Every structure is written in C-alpha cells, then in structure tokens.
Amino acid sequence: MPIAVLSSEWAVSSGDALLVAFKDKANVRSFGEPLCGMSTANRPFKLSIGSSLNITTAKMASENGTIFGGRIPVDESSSRPVEDVIQ
C-alpha cells in the first residue's frame, strides 16, 4: 500500500525521526518542504564554571543505513503537499 508523508520546515526533532523511519522504503513518498534539520541527538556536558554545553553526539540513520544529520530532503518539493498527494 502506498504511503505519503507530509513534511514541513516547522516539523522538528520527532518529525525528523518520523521521516527517517519512512526513508528508503519502496512504497513511501514524502511531499512538502525539507524538515528543520534536527536529525541528531545532543548530550549536555557540565562545565566547571557551573553551566552546561550541548554537543551533538549522534546522527539519525534510516533502516538501510542512510545517515542524516541535517535537513532531510523530501521526494516531492511542494508548497501545497496535501493537494499534490491527492493528485
């Protein structure tokens, strides 16, 4: 069964994870705009001065091993993704 995933630059973090989960699948097409670009995992490190620094420590990867880490491209760029999916 075909699956359409709608994407927007306003979808962040868990939106990135969802799109990555569907990437590389033969029956899936994504429509809209590339996601915000938070397809990474961050870890806070405590500094001796009492503050902390968040550092990216991992990148998301699809089931087939495609590694992301920035904006995730869509299959069909569109400003009207709902209408395009229906077409």
C-alpha positions as CSV (number, residue, x, y, z in Angstrom):
1,M,0.0,0.0,0.0
2,P,1.4,3.4,-0.9
3,I,2.2,5.8,2.0
4,A,2.5,9.6,1.7
5,V,4.5,11.5,4.4
6,L,3.9,15.3,4.6
7,S,6.8,17.4,5.6
8,S,7.4,21.0,6.7
9,E,10.3,23.0,7.9
10,W,8.2,23.5,11.1
11,A,8.4,19.9,12.0
12,V,11.4,19.4,14.3
13,S,13.1,16.6,16.2
14,S,10.5,13.9,16.4
15,G,9.3,15.0,12.9
16,D,12.8,14.3,11.7
17,A,12.7,10.9,13.3
18,L,9.4,10.0,11.7
19,L,10.6,10.9,8.2
20,V,13.9,9.0,8.8
21,A,11.8,5.9,9.8
22,F,10.0,6.0,6.5
23,K,13.0,6.8,4.3
24,D,14.4,4.2,1.9
25,K,11.1,2.3,1.7
26,A,9.8,1.5,-1.8
27,N,6.1,2.3,-1.0
28,V,6.7,5.7,0.6
29,R,7.0,9.2,-0.9
30,S,7.4,12.4,1.0
31,F,5.8,15.7,0.0
32,G,6.3,19.3,1.1
33,E,9.5,21.0,2.4
34,P,12.7,19.7,3.9
35,L,12.5,19.3,7.6
36,C,14.0,21.8,10.1
37,G,17.2,19.8,10.3
38,M,17.3,18.4,13.8
39,S,18.1,14.8,12.8
40,T,20.7,14.5,15.5
41,A,21.0,13.6,19.2
42,N,22.5,16.1,21.7
43,R,24.1,15.5,25.1
44,P,24.7,18.1,27.8
45,F,28.1,18.3,29.3
46,K,28.6,20.1,32.6
47,L,31.3,22.7,32.6
48,S,33.5,23.5,35.6
49,I,32.0,27.0,35.8
50,G,28.6,25.7,36.5
51,S,27.0,25.9,33.1
52,S,26.5,23.2,30.5
53,L,27.3,22.8,26.8
54,N,25.1,20.8,24.5
55,I,27.1,18.9,21.9
56,T,25.8,16.8,19.0
57,T,26.8,13.2,19.7
58,A,24.8,11.2,17.2
59,K,23.1,11.4,13.8
60,M,19.9,9.6,12.8
61,A,20.1,6.8,10.2
62,S,17.4,5.0,8.2
63,E,16.9,1.3,8.3
64,N,19.0,0.9,5.2
65,G,21.9,2.8,6.8
66,T,21.5,6.2,5.1
67,I,22.9,8.7,7.6
68,F,21.3,12.1,8.1
69,G,22.3,14.9,10.4
70,G,20.9,18.0,8.8
71,R,17.9,18.9,6.7
72,I,16.2,15.8,5.3
73,P,15.1,16.2,1.7
74,V,11.6,15.3,0.5
75,D,10.9,13.3,-2.6
76,E,8.4,15.9,-4.0
77,S,9.1,19.6,-3.1
78,S,5.7,21.3,-2.8
79,S,4.1,24.4,-1.2
80,R,0.7,22.5,-1.4
81,P,1.6,19.0,-0.3
82,V,-1.9,17.8,0.6
83,E,-3.2,18.7,-2.9
84,D,-0.2,17.1,-4.5
85,V,-0.7,13.9,-2.5
86,I,-4.3,13.7,-3.7
87,Q,-3.1,14.1,-7.3
